Amino acid sequence: METSFNVVLLGSGRGSNAEAVLAAQRAGRLGRARVAGILCDQPGARILELGPRFGVPAVYLDPAPFKTKLEGAAEQRYIAQIREWQADLVVLAGFMRVLKTAFLEAFAGRIINLHPSLLPAFPGLDAIGQALAARVPVTGCTVHEVTAQVDAGRILRQAKVAVAPTDTAESLAAKVHAAEHELLPSVIAELSLRRR
């Protein structure tokens, strides 16, 4: 029997991308990948509700004292939990913190992020708003490797989304999120089958 490819999902909010990954797993579309656990830095986030629904551990870990980064003792708590779950892949699915050197080195080459633009266009915050302001005809989403430089790691795969002249931030976000929900599980499945 093939050994599984353990995935740990990190998120900060409602967890729609994490839910798409878990639904793909339930439907047998995640290759050898198996979600070993969910970590969240917000105690009331809806992503934590996915654990009981899909039968996986979902844990809030205190990220204090910093508001936008993971460093020091909090960083070590996250590293320890991810190692306990024997992660082959760490997936940032709406995790709103900057990762620092110790975390990046602990899981070097095994951390991916989902970003709502066709990188290198529109890195950073509010990528959908940036795309609308730039009046581009096409945007999309990107799965990329995580490095010390934000949204600058090697691109693994992208999905394009047409921007209609009538699109609002809400309507375009809905289209981009739908593309993300297809792209992220397929990339995880591909990585799980590649790394034997």
Secondary structure as GFF3:
##gff-version 3
##sequence-region A 1 196
A	DSSP	beta_strand	5	11	.	.	.	ID=ss1
A	DSSP	alpha_helix	16	26	.	.	.	ID=ss2
A	DSSP	beta_strand	33	40	.	.	.	ID=ss3
A	DSSP	three_ten_helix	46	49	.	.	.	ID=ss4
A	DSSP	alpha_helix	50	54	.	.	.	ID=ss5
A	DSSP	beta_strand	58	60	.	.	.	ID=ss6
A	DSSP	beta_strand	69	70	.	.	.	ID=ss7
A	DSSP	alpha_helix	72	84	.	.	.	ID=ss8
A	DSSP	beta_strand	89	92	.	.	.	ID=ss9
A	DSSP	beta_strand	98	99	.	.	.	ID=ss10
A	DSSP	alpha_helix	101	106	.	.	.	ID=ss11
A	DSSP	beta_strand	111	115	.	.	.	ID=ss12
A	DSSP	alpha_helix	127	134	.	.	.	ID=ss13
A	DSSP	beta_strand	138	145	.	.	.	ID=ss14
A	DSSP	beta_strand	155	162	.	.	.	ID=ss15
A	DSSP	alpha_helix	169	194	.	.	.	ID=ss16
###
